[in-house]
Amino acid sequence: ASVWELRLDGVAHEEAKAATEAFMAAETVQVQRMAKNGVRTFDARAAVVTLETRDESADRPSDRPCAILRLVVRHVTPAVRPDDVLSGLRAVADLAPPVPAAVTRLAQGLFDEETGTVTDPLAPDREAATAPKAEPAAAATVPAPEGPA
């Protein structure tokens, strides 16, 4: 799965929140994408685990609204990309940002069903590399036999 952040400049938080709620409430969200064999229609909703809206206007010294979407997408076939989700938001809620979204992948890895998070597939290797090294055990000393050998 992947975790994405989509920055929608010029979109009010309330408008983005209503659109994400409509997207998540839908059973399916059909979108189209040009593929090498022509236009392909598929369900973008099935791959989306979570889609949340954050209001960043308080952190920005600007008069223009800006909504931030946080998205967790499962890796399925066909792959659902952030632009497919934006197409789905347009289809279900007529959300059309005035400028292209700034898209950032924040994480990619295995999806943990229990916690609902994307885990780092290399975490065990990193933990092993940073774990304190154990001191080698002292070699046992055996007294030398007395007399000729």
C-alpha positions, 0 to 999 in steps of 0.5 A: 500500500502507499500513503499519499498527500495531495495538496489542493490549492484554491480548494476550501477545506469544507468543499474537500471534506464533503467530496472525500465523504461522498467518495468514501460513502460510494460503493464504487467510483468508476474512473477512466484512464488512457491505457496502451490499449485505449481508454480503460474504465475501473473502480477507484474506490475499492483500492482506497483504504482511507481518505481524509481531509486536513485543514492547513489554512491556519498554518499558512499565511495566505488568503487562498484556501488550501485543503490537504488530503491524506490517502492510503491506497492498496496496490491492486490491479489496475493500480489506482493512482492519486490522479485516479482518486482526484478523477473520482472526487470530480465524478462523485462531488464535482471537486475540480481544483483550480490548479493541479494538485501537488502530490507527495508519496509519504510511505510505501510498504505492507498494509497492516490490517490490524492497525490500518497503517502502512508498515516499513518493509525494511524495518526489521533490517534497520532495527537489526542494523541499529541494535547494540552489538552483543559483546562476544562471550569470553572464551572459556579457559581450560587449564593446560595438562601437567606433565609430558603430553 
